[in-house]
């Protein structure tokens, strides 16, 4: 194959014509890069989607929260841990914390599982023993009636607020307000129904019943609260608030036999873990890219051998070595770029299709990922073509012409 490339325009035209003339070779090379880029984009989209989903789940209750759990631990995580501490967390502790400056409200929490019955209908569900500030602290709305009242006597009264799903299952659309239900064999009067909140990390917040914390402690035969959730004022320093709470509880308990976790601490730990997850799945896709790069280098090396006559002609016409090297390097880069475009389209399309088919599996493809993937494809193409390009540029023109 002969090219007239004595002019710069002809030289540029030769680069494109070389790719077009070898459709099968170019197509195979582009396919190798496309699969690698598609794998990287799809896997990182999944990782980023899960990252954003989990962070969204944890922040749906707000970010001005502090959790206090019984027992001293050296790690952070979801509360409800060990209750075998020296002095249990009590409702009095929650009331004392509520008086700390810059704290808006506190919620004592006791969680258990019990049968909830209304007439002939019964279902086993989560039972939360809580305080009156749940709607404010947990950002939950009351759809019907009211939440647990905020008065000293309410802690011993048999009052219950139903989650939306529990209300529907027990009353089938009928008005539950004022109706009597049985929770764990004890009679309660329904005073409210919560608005739908959805799920948090697979836990259905609507499939729950809320009763006063003192009654929950008695029902589940527990001495300690499982957690105290604290809402502090916007603009306050979470660490400073945590220090004030720590000093108060140490004074009340005599030692630091509790664990305080701010929302920021939890999000930092969670973000770092999910960030590693995203990088890990991206690295798995990077293996495919490495294979694609090896494919480009191999095919370009074969191309150099097949086009020795063309290279000899170019050299005999006075084309400098660096321009010969540029020719093959640009060919490899173009293959990488075209493969990158195809891979991005495949990856983003696959991520979109996956989210449509499996709505519970979130995906998210930031534009920065798309740009980085395309740049990566171009760099891999360039690096893969450098050695074959140097080999082509160093060919002796006479030997190259004799090759055919």
C-alpha angles and dihedrals in degrees: 000000000000127000128190101220104154090122127059091242091053090049091054090046090053092058093057094039091054090057095046094047092056098050097157094048092045092045093052092048093048090048092055093053092040092057091049095048092044090053092050094047094045096046095044089047089055092047093048091045092053089045093055092041095054093044089049090051092052095046098046087095091052133260100258092083135118124190123208119192131179120258129042114266134171095215134063128229145109111339129233093091132138117349097185094101126137093254121016124231107260139195087249088059090054091049091049092050090051088065094058112111116264092019112123102188145337133216122204109211132205117170130195144139126250144153114269116201136187116177107309094342121093137169135171112235146150117293119201121197104205146148133257095267097071095109091053099040099038095036094236124148128218112233098187133017117344141296126255110306122251103235133109094248095053092077092072098037118102097240126146138189117201130218113237095253094048090049092052094046094049102037104024095220097320119128107269097189112122093007121132120239134175121236116186088344093306124113119243134176117231112231102165150009122219123229116249112281101171127213134325114202091333095314112123106224091188093059094072143092124220122213133163113289096235091057091047091053089054094043094053094035095237131149098198136053114243091222146348114217115205127199114200130191120278112260094029122127108253094206092051091049089049090052091053091050091047092052091049095049094044088054090050097042101033092232141036096269094150139067125235119199123181121209089243092056092050093048092048092053092043093047093051092049093048091045090057089048091054092049091047095054090044090053090053089056088047089066088065089050090053090053089049091051091051088050092054092048091049095047092045090051090052089046091055090055093046093049099046091119091053091048091049090051092050091049092047089053089059100258107157123242094246091056092051088051090048090052094058095037091054091046090055091045092050090051089051093048093048090047089049093053091049091046094050091051091048093045097047091042091050091048091051093047092048092053090049093049095040107029092178090060103075122206131187128182112194115206088237089064091052092051093046091048091053093047089048091053091051092048092048090050092050095046092046091053099046098083095045088045092053089047091053094046093052095053117122106242094221094049090046092053091048091054092085 
